[in-house]
Amino acid sequence: MTTVWLTILALVAFAANSVFSRLALAEQWIDAAGFTMVRLVTGALVLLLLLYFNRLSSKRALKATSPMGSEAASSKRGSWLAALMLFVYAVAFSYAYLQLETGSGALVLFGMVQLTMVVATFVEGHRLRGLEVIGILIAFAGLVYLVLPQVSTPSIMGVVLMALAGMAWAGYTLLGRGSNAPLADTSCNFLRTVPMAVLLGVITLDQWFTTPQGLLLAALSGGLASGVGYSIWYRVLRHLSATQAGVLQLLVPVIAAIGGVLFVAEPLTMRLIISAALILGGIYLVINGRNKT
């Protein structure tokens, strides 16, 4: 049950991140490069602070345990490849949302995440069972049904950037499945993106613009939705297969829509109910399909 609740919490963080990003960029409260820089730097600062306090609280416990089995390990964590995947995702995601509507962006992003995770499953030598395939198709149909009214003729460049963001995020997810110190790994990955973010800022210096609202949303996206959310996601990934991790993320647009119903007084439509049922049913089949004929 702990894994279930942590998975839900991570998906809620993903949904919040989409809302923060879309609001800041669509309202033109901050430029895409500035949003990416603030998001990554804030995420690194918050995670390092959390890691510091975690080390203080577990200092005594470390004396009786192996350093490699603890969040407070002093050894090198994360990887430059994971940091690169995180940076590519963040940059491509920000610039893509300047050119795509919410529905089109969600369809391309999560469709590419799902496709990349399924391909990774085949590359690793795992073959999908019949119920798993059916579950993926049902869940993706639920996503299409949910965002269909918002889908417009997309910008080609926007589609390419969002597809790149989806592949990079899938890569970052796959690299995190072996993490035994999620907070430390995520902290080091974010820290490694800081010089990349600074370089991006130098290159796009003449495009900078921001507002207090934009800075706040970027900070919330980085420190809370991304930093804390990604740490939780790395923690639950050890309990999920690549296919399960991919299909679970199809719930993110549904969670975002439910958040709109609860906090922005948006109407609870039959379309949302049906799409949520399809996605949940598809996820159930994927998670249980390997044990059933």
Rosetta blueprint (number, residue, H / E / L):
1 M L
2 T H
3 T H
4 V H
5 W H
6 L H
7 T H
8 I H
9 L H
10 A H
11 L H
12 V H
13 A H
14 F H
15 A H
16 A H
17 N H
18 S H
19 V H
20 F H
21 S H
22 R H
23 L H
24 A H
25 L H
26 A H
27 E L
28 Q L
29 W L
30 I E
31 D L
32 A H
33 A H
34 G H
35 F H
36 T H
37 M H
38 V H
39 R H
40 L H
41 V H
42 T H
43 G H
44 A H
45 L H
46 V H
47 L H
48 L H
49 L H
50 L H
51 L H
52 Y H
53 F H
54 N H
55 R H
56 L H
57 S H
58 S L
59 K H
60 R H
61 A H
62 L H
63 K L
64 A L
65 T L
66 S L
67 P H
68 M H
69 G H
70 S L
71 E L
72 A L
73 A L
74 S L
75 S L
76 K L
77 R L
78 G L
79 S L
80 W H
81 L H
82 A H
83 A H
84 L H
85 M H
86 L H
87 F H
88 V H
89 Y H
90 A H
91 V H
92 A H
93 F H
94 S H
95 Y H
96 A H
97 Y L
98 L L
99 Q L
100 L L
101 E L
102 T H
103 G H
104 S H
105 G H
106 A H
107 L H
108 V H
109 L H
110 F H
111 G H
112 M H
113 V H
114 Q H
115 L H
116 T H
117 M H
118 V H
119 V H
120 A H
121 T H
122 F H
123 V H
124 E L
125 G L
126 H L
127 R L
128 L L
129 R L
130 G H
131 L H
132 E H
133 V H
134 I H
135 G H
136 I H
137 L H
138 I H
139 A H
140 F H
141 A H
142 G H
143 L H
144 V H
145 Y H
146 L H
147 V H
148 L H
149 P H
150 Q H
151 V L
152 S L
153 T L
154 P L
155 S L
156 I H
157 M H
158 G H
159 V H
160 V H
161 L H
162 M H
163 A H
164 L H
165 A H
166 G H
167 M H
168 A H
169 W H
170 A H
171 G H
172 Y H
173 T H
174 L H
175 L H
176 G L
177 R L
178 G L
179 S L
180 N L
181 A L
182 P H
183 L H
184 A H
185 D H
186 T H
187 S H
188 C H
189 N H
190 F H
191 L H
192 R H
193 T H
194 V H
195 P H
196 M H
197 A H
198 V H
199 L H
200 L H
201 G H
202 V H
203 I H
204 T L
205 L H
206 D H
207 Q H
208 W L
209 F L
210 T E
211 T L
212 P H
213 Q H
214 G H
215 L H
216 L H
217 L H
218 A H
219 A H
220 L H
221 S H
222 G H
223 G H
224 L H
225 A H
226 S H
227 G H
228 V H
229 G H
230 Y H
231 S H
232 I H
233 W H
234 Y H
235 R H
236 V H
237 L H
238 R L
239 H L
240 L L
241 S L
242 A H
243 T H
244 Q H
245 A H
246 G H
247 V H
248 L H
249 Q H
250 L H
251 L H
252 V H
253 P H
254 V H
255 I H
256 A H
257 A H
258 I H
259 G H
260 G H
261 V H
262 L H
263 F H
264 V L
265 A L
266 E L
267 P L
268 L L
269 T L
270 M H
271 R H
272 L H
273 I H
274 I H
275 S H
276 A H
277 A H
278 L H
279 I H
280 L H
281 G H
282 G H
283 I H
284 Y H
285 L H
286 V H
287 I H
288 N H
289 G H
290 R L
291 N L
292 K L
293 T L
